[in-house]
Amino acid sequence: MNRLVKTVLLAGAAWGALSATAIAQQAPAQEPTATSLDEIIVTARRRDEQLKDVPVAVTALSAERLEETGATDITALQQQSPNATVQVARGSNSTLISFIRGVGQQDPLWGFEPGVGLYVDDVYIARPQAAVLDIFDIERIEVLRGPQGSLYGRNTVGGAIKYVTSRLSPEAEATVRAAYGSYNQVDLVASGSLPLTDSFRVGAAFANLTRDGYGTNLNTGAEHYDKDVTAFRASAEFTPRDEVFFRLAYDRTQDDSNPRHGHRELAGVGPGAGSPDSVYDTYAGVGDDNSVESEGLSFTGQVDVSEHWTFKAIAAWREGSTDTVIDFDNTPAPTLDIPAYYADEQHTMELQFQFDYDRIQGVFGVFYLDATAEGAFDTILGGAGIVIGTGGSVETESVAMFGDVNLDLTDRLHLGLGVRWTQDSKTGEVFRANYLGATRSPLLGGSARAPILLRTDYTNSRTFDDISPRVALSYDFSDDITGYASWSSGFKSGGFDMRGDAILTPDTVNGYDPETVDSYEMGLKGRAGPLSFSSAIFYNEYKDQQVTTQVPAVGGIASFVDNVGQSTIYGAEFEGSVYLTENLSANFAVGYLNAEFDQFLRYNLTTMVYEDISDQVVLQNAPEWTGYFGLTWQSQLAGGELVVTPSVSYRDDYSQFEFPNPTLDQEAYALVDLSAIWTAPSERWSIGVFGKNLTDEEYRVGGYNFPGALFNDSIIGYYGPPRTVTGSIQIKF
């Protein structure tokens, strides 16, 4: 079936492009809509621009499009964005894992940086915990593919995701949405705005999202893969004059969903060590307590200083905390149990000076980040009768200066030049020790006792400097078609391995270096009759690649964070929409990716030297093909408007880790969705029905691999949602 789905996706995209001219001759002229590139406004270059004019590969999904497809949280981007992985992290409910074009980071441990930057209203979110953002009260989401180092800085080697919330309405309004669905899903979402004067307005949005588990903890009876999230946003906007805008915003998210322990893929030894029939069931015995909190406050000020210059300031504070447990062995026994806590705090400030003259436009700015991330976790090894306690922190101070300028060389030829200088100063503290007794260590509130073996105990500081340039040349072949060629660079900051074992890997005290990506890209985007499209081909050189691996070792688990070497990644993307008839349109996205390691240096615990094993490894989360094809049918029904959206998304085979594992690696799969929304003639209320994964595909989104008798062959898989159907009603006041 998957081969058939891939063929349908590729044929659908190709047919849409090749038949555009014919359709344009047959179909009546239509007014542009928000799905056309000449109408979509994005801020990929830190200023408002039409999507077709931006020499960057960008997928922009409007609130309307996300609603039509029944998107519930930010992971829905994976289905509609080519060459993208946006998933919930293994063992988590709300930690985000993102890869774009094979570049990202699966390890969410404190101090380890993501490879895809996340921004909420231009505020950088430094940590992935609580970053699986639910979709409500938004304007659009942008996915910027390829290194964004010159404008978005550190940790955007894969790209960036921009989550843009809605501005407050100048008139009093309110919206209430209620939904009920499979597994007793109950969602309540309310938002509204109130103008207090002609220039000052306030607003708020609230969401309470609950659901029973897809499975059960067969040991404790608790729900497994459930949802219990409460989120709140409030903002105030002040516009004393047309050229002045201020916004103060606060948000808070509380996630009390039960922990995800995963599913034992292979049977072990002892009671509860079997492999449950349902992939959502577990026999975990470490507990069912989990709490994730995140909140932030931001201020945005924008002043049009003159006809040509605009000043913008963005200041923000954020903090978060996580208390959780993960049962790696998925049995009642404490064979491999991991209780943990994380905490982080960040302060950011960005100043932008935007200018727009007749033939030159651009932005200059400075950025500052002061952040602290800390945590502790226990590795409880019942078979060895010990617990390995690990804790530490990393403090980061980052300063950057950047500029991006677009020069109109002629009316049709444009040159873009960008550069960013960044300096990261980091101080890491790492502690790791063995304690007698397979119970919590003193780091996690266990009984006070001295360690029987001190494995790691150091404090070290390092500074990393980088210059990330970008050059882009674009040409307007017509008023509707633009082509471009670009070279861009980005880097992900270095740091310290918070799991580092100085006994097994003495070099861990020196930390690891930054990684870099150089990307060469050519693209063509625009509109031809009813076809709106964006395409790109790219070639990436990935150097000093940071890879986390954990392997069983004598007396515990050895963790490595190494700069393993380099990779070559190239591919192509084609996405867009096409009007087929007056009432029927199609959206499509196809991505091709070829990713291979050229060098992979692995530390040999026996010989204590590094060896090149690039012929044994693959890039994780890098499927060769990804695709999406959806139809949108609009018609009048009972005086209102009915919108029906069937769709199918495809994801090729991919590996969970750099080392292929037939038990954990995911074969190609397709997800079939169907939604229908009817809006009343007054447009004040609507009802909808949303079916997701209608063929009930079982597919892994993560895993852990700890084979061997000491770990009771703990090979654990984490799965995406099963088939669900949800009904909703929305009322506007």
N, C-alpha and C positions, 0 to 999 in steps of 0.2 A: 504493500500500500504506500509506503514512504517513497519508493521510486516513482510511483504514479503521482503522488502529491508534488514532488520536486519537479516533475515534468510539467504538471499543470501550472505551477507557479512561474516557471521560466517561460513557458509558452504564453501565459497570460500577459506577462510583462512585455515580451517581445511583440506579441500581437498588438498590445496597446500602442507601442511606439510605431510599428510599421504601418498600422492602419490609421494613424492620426490624420494624415493628409486626406485619405478617402472619407473619413468621418467628417472632417471639416467641410468638405464639399457638399455632404449630404445633410448634415445637421443644421438646424437654424442657429443663427448667432445668439450667444447668451452673454449675459452680464457677468463680469468676473465675480468670483466668490472668494471666501477666505481660504479655499484650498488651492488657489492659484498663486504661483510664485510672485507675480507682480502685485499681489495684494497682501501677502504675508510680511509683516514687519518683525524683524529680529534685532537683537543687540549683540550679535556674535563678535563685532568689533567695537563693543562698548559704546555704540551710538545707534540710533534708530536708522535702519536701512531696509530696503526691499530685499527679500531673500535672494532673488535672482541676481542682485548686484554684489553679493558677498562672495569673494573668492575662497570660500571655506565649504567643506562638505557638512551640511546642516540638515537634520530632520527636525521640523517644527510641527508640533501637534497642538492644535488649538483646544480650548475647553470643549467646544462643540464636538470636535472629532473624538476626543477622549470619552465624552458622554455617549456618543453614538455607538462606540465599540464596547461600552460597559467597563472601561478601565477603572479599577478600584484603587490601585496604588502605583508607585513609580516603576515597579517591575514590569508593568504592561509595556514599557518602552521596548523591551526585548523583542516583542512580537512584531512591532512595526518599524523598527530601526535596523537597517542592514548592518551586519558584522558587529552586533552589539550583544553583550551579556549583561543583564541587569537582574540580579537575583537576591533572594534572602540568603544570608550566610548560613553555612552548616551549623547546626546546634543553636540557632537563633530564630527569633520571630521578627526582629526589627533592625538587624544589622545588615547594611547594604554591601553587596559585592558587585563591582562593575568592571567589565572589560570592554574595550573598543578596539577593533582591528587586532585582536590577540594580545593587547597590552592592558594590564590592570594589576590587581592584587587581591588574592583570596584571603590573606591572613589579616584579620581585623585587630590583632593584639595591639595594646597601647604602645605608642612609640614607633610603630611601623606604618609608613605612609601609604595612602591609596594611590593608584595610578591613573584614576579618572577623577577629576575635580568635581565637586558638587557645590552649586551656588543656589541660595534661596534669596531672591530679590537682590542679587549682586553681593550677598554676604557669603563668604567662603565658609563651608562646613568642614572643619579639619578632621573630624573623626567619623567613622561609618556607623557607630552605634546610634540607634534611633533614627537612621537616615532612610529607612524604607517608608518614604512619605506617602501618606494617604492623599488621594486626589479629591480635593474639595476646595471651593472658593479660589480657583486659579484662573489665570488668563491663557497661559500656554506653557508648554515645556519644550525646550530646545536641547537637542543632542548634537554637540559639536565633535566631529570625528577627526582624529589626527592630533598631533602635538599642538597645544595652545600656549606654549611657553611665553611668547612675547607679550601677550595681553593678559593671560590668566595665571602665568607663573608656575611655581613649583607644583609637582604632583599632578600635572595635566599631560603626561607623556602619551597617554592613550586618547585623551580628549576631555571634554567637560560636559556636564549636565546642568542646565539652568532651569530652575523651577520658579516661575513668575506668578505671583499671586495677583488677584484682581485689585484695581484701584477702586476707591469708594465712589459710589454714585452721587452726583450732585443733588439728587432727589431722594426723599425718604423711600426706602424699599426694604423688603424682607423676603427671604426664600426659605421654605421648610421642605425637607425631603425625608421620607421614611421608606425603608426597604425591608422585605422579609424574604428569606430564601432557604436553600438547602442547609442542613445541619443546624437548623434553628438560628440562622443568621438574622440579626436584628440591627439595622443601621438607622441612626437618627442624626440628621445633619441640618443645621440652621445657620443662616447668615443674614446680615442686614447692615444698612448704613443709615445714618441720620444726620442731615445738615443742621447745625446749630445756628450758623449764620451763613451769609452768602459765600464766605471765604473759609469757614471752618466746619469740618464734618468728622464724625466718629463712626466706627463700625466694628463688628465682631463676627466671628464664625465659630461654631461649636460642632463637634462630631463625637458621637458615642457609637463605637463599632464593636459588636460582639458576635460570637459564633461558637457553637459547640465544636468539639474536636472532630477531625476526619477519622481519628482512631482513638484508641484507649490504652492507657497504661494497665496492662493485664495483671500487674503485680499490685498496684495501689488502687486501681479503679478510677483514677483521675483522667480527665480529658487530655488527649494528645493531639497536637496541631490545632488547638483552639485559638480564639482571638478575643481579647478584652482590652480595647484601646479607647482612651479618652483624649481628645485633642481640642485645643482652644487657641484662637488668635484674636487679637484686638489691635486696632490701629486708629490713629488720629491724623488727619491731613489738614494742612493750613496753606492757603493760597492767597496771601494778601494782595498780590498783583499777578497779572497774567504771566509775568516773567520770573516769578518766585514760587517755589514749591518746597514744603517741608512735610516729612512723614515720620511718625514715631510708631513702632510696631512691637508687639510682644506676642510670643507664642509659647505654648507648653504642651508636651505630650507625655502621657502616662500609659505604659504598656504593662498590664498585669497578666498577660497570657501565660499559660503554663510553659515550662521549658520544653524544648524539642530535644529528645534524646536520640532520635533516629530509629532505624530498623536494622536488626542484625541480619546481614546478608548470608552468613554461613552459621550453621549450628555449632555451638561449643559443647563444653562438658559441664554437667551439673544441672540443678534445678533452674528452670527459667532461661536456659541457654539455647533454646531452640530458635528457629526462624519463624516468627508469626506469619500466618496466612496473609494478613493484610499488611501492606507496606507502611501503613500509618500506625501500627500497633507496636508496643514495646513492653518489655518486662523490667524496665529500669527500676533500680532501688535506691538511688541517691537522693530522691526527693522530688517534689513538684512545686517548689517555690521559685518564683522568678519575678523580678521587678526592674523595669527600665524607665528612667525619667530623663527628660530633656527639656530645656527651656532657654529662651534667648530674648534679648532686647536689642533693637536696632534703630538707628536714626539716619535718615536720608535727607539731605538738603541740596536743592538745585537752584541756581540763580543764573539767568541769562544776563551776563554782565554787559553785553553789547549786542549789536546785530550779528557779530561774528563769533563771540566767545561765550562759553557756558562753563560755570564752575559747579562741580558736584562733589559732595562729601558723603561718605558712608562709614558710620561708626557702629560697632556691634560688640555685644558680649553674649557668650553662650556657655552653658555648662550642662553636664550630663552625668548620670551614674547608673550602673548596672549591677545587680546582685542576682546571680544565677547559678545553676548547677547543670552539668552535662554528664550523662552516664555513657561513657565511651564503649563499655562492654554490653550495655543493654540487658543486664541480668540483675536479680535481686542482690547478688553478692558484690562487695566492694572491690571487684577485680581491677577496674580502671575507671575510677570516678573522679570528676573534676568539678569541685565547687570553686566559684570565682567571683571577683568583683572588679569593676572598672570605674574610673572616674576621670573626668576631663573638664577643663575650663579654658576658654580662649577669649582674647580681646583683639579686635582687628580695627584698623583704620585705613581708609583709602581716600585719597584726594585725586580728582580728575579735572583736567583743564581741556575742554573740548573746543575745537575751532572749525569753522566752515567758511571758506572764502570761495571765490568764483571757481578756481581750478585746483584748490588744495583743501583737504579736509583731514581731520585726525584728532588724536587725543594724546596728552602727556599726563603722567601721574606718578604717585608714590604710594607704596603699600607697606603696612606694618602689621605684624602678627606677634602676639605674646601668648604662648599656650603651654599648658601643663597637662600631661596625661599620666595616670598612674593605675596600678592594679596589683592584684595578687591572685594566684590560683594554686590549688593543691592537686598533685597527681597521686591519688590514693591507689597503692598497689597491694591488694589483698594477698596475692600469691607470694609476695616478698615480705609481707608483714611490715611495710614501711610506707611513709608518705613523703613525697618530694615537694617541699614548699618553695614557691617561686614568687618573688615580688620585686617591685621597683617602680621607677618613674623616669620620665624624660621631659625636660624643659626645653622649649624651643623659642627662640627669638629670631624672627625673619624680617628682613628689610629689603625692599625692592624699589627700583625706579624703572619706568617703562615709557615707551612712546610708539605710536603707530600712525603713519601718515599715508594718505592716498593722494597721488598726483595725477591729474588729468593731463596726460601728455598731448593728446588730441581729443576731439569730441568723442572718440570711440576707444582709444587706447589709454589704459590706466596702469599706474605703477604703485604698488603698495609696499611700504618699507616699515618694518617693526623690529624692536629690540627691547630686551628686558635684562637688567642686571639684578641678581638676587644674592643675598648673603644669609645663610642659615647658621645660627650658633646653637649647638645642642649640648646639653649635659644629661648624661644617663647614669642612673643608679640601678644596679642589678644584684639581686641576692637569690641564691638557690642552695638549698641544703636538704639532706636526708634526715628524717626523724623516725624514731622507732615507733611502731604502732600504725595500723592501717586505719587511722582516723584523722580528722582535720588537724593541720599543723597550727602552731601558735599564730601564724600569719592570718589565718581565717577563723580565729576564735577558738581553736582547739586547746587542750590542756597545755599548760606551760611546761616545756621541757627543752633541754639543750639538744642541738643537732648531733647526730652520730657521725655525720660527714658533711663538711662544708664544701660545696661544689663551686660556687661562684659568689664573690663579694667584692664589688669594685664600684668606683665612681670615675667617670672619664668625661672629657669634653672635647668636642671637635667643631670646626667651622668649615662650611662648604660654600664655595662661590661658583656662580655660573652666569654665563651670558647666553641668552636664548634669542637668536635672530629669526626673522621671517622676511622673505621676499616673494611678492606675487605680481604677476603681470596678467592683466585681464583685457579682453577685447569684446566690444559689443558688435556682434555680427549683424544685428538688427536691433530695433527697439525692444524686441522680445527675447532674443537669444544672446547669451553671454558665455564666452569661453575663458578659461584661466589656466595658468601654470604657476606652481608655487614650490618653494622650499621653506620648510620650517623646522625648528628644533625645540626640544623641551627636555626637562630633566626632573627626575624624582629624587628627593633629598636622601642622603645617607643617614645612618643612625647606629643604634645599638640593639643587639638581639636581646629582648627581654627574657627569652628562655635559655640564653647562652650558657653552656656548661663548660667552665674553664678547665675542668679535669680532662674531658674528652676532646675539647677543641680550645686549646689555650689562646688562639688568636682572637677569640670572641671579645676579649677585653679591648681590642683596638677598634671595634665597630666595623661597619661596612661602608663602602663608598656610594656616591650617587650613581644612578643609571641615566642614560640619555637615549633619545630617539631622534634621528634625522629622517625627515619625511619629504619625498618628492611626489608631487601630485599634479594631475591635470584633470580638468573638469569642464563639463558643458551643462548649462542649465537654462531654463526659460520656458517659453510657451509657444506651441504651434497649434493654432486652432483650438480644439477642445482639450489638447494634451498639455499638461503642465508637468515638467520633469526636471530631475537633477541627476547628474551622473558624474562619476569620478573613477580614475584609475590611480593607484598609489604604489610607492615602493619605499619601505621603511628599513633603516639600518638601526637595530636595537643593540646597544652596547652596555657593558658592565651590568648586565641584567641581574637584579636581585631576586633570589629564589629561596623560599623557606621550605626545608624538608625536615621531617622528623622520622627517625628510625629507631627500632628497638636496639638497646645496647645493654651490656652487662651492668646490672644495678639500676636500670631505669630506661630513659628515653633520651637519645641525643638529638639536639636541635641545631640546625645549621641555617644561618642567613648569610649567604655568600653572593658575591659578585661573580656569577658562574661563567660569564663570557658574553657571547653575542649571538644574535639571530638575524635572519633576513625574512622580512614579511612583505608580501605584495598581494594585490588584489584589485577588485573592481566593485562598483556599486551603481545601481540604477533604481531610482524610486520616483514616484509621482502619482498623478491622478489623470483620469481621462473621462470626458463626458461621452457616454455611448448613445443616449437618447435624451430627450428633454427631462425625463424623470429618473434616469439610471446613470450612475457614474461608478467608476472603479478606482480603487487605490491599490498601489503595488509597491513592493520593495524587494530587491534581490541583491544579495551580497555574496561575493566570492573571495576566499581567503586562502593563501598558501603561506604557511609559517613553518620555518625549520630552524633548529639550532645549528649554528656554525661552530660553536664551541660551548662546552658545558664542563666546567672544572668541578670535580667532586672530591671532597676530602676523604681519604681512605683512613679509617680508624686503626687499621692494622699497620700500614706502612707509614702513616702520618705524613703523607704527601698528597698533593692535588693531582688528579688524573682527568684527562679529557674523555668523557663518556658520551659525547654528543650523538653518537650513533645509537644510543639506547634510550633517548628521551624525546619528548614532544612538547610543544607548548600547550598548556592547559587552557580550557575554555576558548578554543580556536577552531570551531567547526568550519569545514571547507565551504559549505553552502548554508546560507540563511535566506529565508524568503517570506513574503507576506502577500496575500491577494484578498481583497475584500470588495464587495459590491454594496452600493448604497442606493436603495430604491425609495423615492419619495412620491406620495400620492395624496389626494384629498380623500378623507373618509369621515362621514358624519359631520361635515362642515369644518373639521380640523385637519391637521396634517399628520400623516403616518410615514415614519421613516423606518425601513427595515434594512439591517446590515448583517449579511452573512459574511464570514471570513475564514481563512485558513492560514496558519503560519507554520513554517517548516524550519527545522534545525537539524543539521547533519550530525554524524557521529562526532563526539568530542571526549577528551580525556579530562578527568577530575584533577589529575596531578601531572607533573612532568614525567613521571614514570608510569607507563601504561599499565592498567590493571583490568583484566577482563571482567572481574567481578563487580567493579565499581564504575567503569567507564560506560557512558550512555550511548546507546545506538540512536540512529536517526529517528525522529518522531515528528508528528504533525498534530497541531491543536486546531480543532474546529469550533468556532463560536458563532452565535446567532443572537442578534438583539432586535427589538422592535419598540419604538417609542411613538406614542400618539399624543399630540398636543392639541388642546381644545381651541376652538375658534378665537376665544378671547386671549389666548396665549398665557393665561394666568395659571393654568394647571396642566399637568401631563402625567401620563402613566407609562411605565416601561416594563419589559420583560427581557432578561439577559441570561442567555445560556452560555456557559464557559466549559471548554474541554468536553464537548458533547459526546465524543467517542470514548471518553473515560480512559485516556492514555495514562499509563504509569511511566514516569520519567524522573530520573535522579537530577537533583540540582547541586549536590555536594556529597561528601563522604569523608570517612576517616579509615585509615588502614594500619592496624596494629596486629599483625599475625603473630603466632607463636604461643607456646604453652603459658608463659608468664602472663600474657594478656588474654588468654582463652580465645585466641583467634578472633579478635574483635575487629571485624570488617563491617563498617556501619554506613548505610546509605540514607540520604535525606531526599524527600520527594516533593515534587510540585503538586498543586491542588488537583483533586479528582473532578469529576463532572459535577457542576453546580448549576442551579437555576434560581434566579432572583427576580422578584417583582418589586416595583417601586412606584411611589406617587410623589409628585412634587407640586407645591403650591407657591405662587408668587403673590405678594401683597403690595 
